[in-house]
Amino acid sequence: MADVSEFSIVTYQRKPGCWRAAFIRKRSARTVVEGNKVRSVVTPDDCASEADALLAAKNPIKTL
């Protein structure tokens, strides 16, 4: 189970009334990422509010 504090979460409004969130694992400045890797994940469904989108991002993080 991953800790939510290890991730940065960004919410955005796709269109009026449709919110989504993206999250990415925080890395130290010395970390180098090479090759093709998943760097962020976007919530699959639209949410009615920014708070709902934030919650929708936190749920999959907890299952990692």
C-alpha positions in Angstrom: 0.0 0.0 0.0 1.5 3.3 -1.2 1.5 6.5 0.8 -0.4 9.3 -0.8 2.3 11.8 0.3 4.8 10.0 -2.1 2.7 11.3 -5.1 2.0 14.7 -6.6 -1.7 15.0 -7.7 -2.9 17.6 -10.2 -6.6 18.2 -10.9 -7.8 19.8 -14.0 -11.1 20.7 -15.6 -11.6 19.1 -19.1 -14.7 21.1 -19.7 -17.3 22.7 -17.5 -18.4 20.2 -14.8 -15.9 17.5 -15.9 -12.9 17.2 -13.7 -10.0 14.7 -13.8 -6.8 14.2 -11.9 -3.4 13.0 -12.7 -0.8 11.7 -10.3 2.9 11.0 -10.5 5.4 9.6 -8.0 7.6 12.3 -6.4 11.3 11.6 -7.2 14.5 13.0 -5.8 16.5 15.5 -7.9 19.2 12.8 -8.5 16.8 10.3 -10.0 17.3 9.7 -13.7 14.4 8.0 -15.6 15.5 6.2 -18.8 13.5 4.4 -21.4 9.8 4.2 -21.9 8.1 4.2 -18.5 4.7 5.3 -17.3 5.4 8.6 -15.6 1.8 9.6 -14.7 -1.7 8.2 -14.5 -4.9 10.0 -15.2 -8.2 9.1 -13.6 -10.4 7.3 -16.2 -13.7 8.9 -15.5 -14.9 12.5 -15.3 -15.9 13.8 -11.9 -18.4 16.5 -11.0 -16.1 18.5 -8.8 -12.4 19.1 -8.2 -12.7 17.4 -4.8 -14.2 14.3 -6.3 -11.4 14.2 -8.9 -8.8 14.4 -6.1 -10.5 11.6 -4.2 -10.6 9.5 -7.4 -6.8 9.9 -7.7 -6.1 8.9 -4.1 -8.0 5.6 -4.3 -5.7 3.9 -6.9 -2.6 5.2 -5.1 -3.6 3.4 -2.0 -3.9 0.1 -3.9 -0.3 0.4 -5.3 
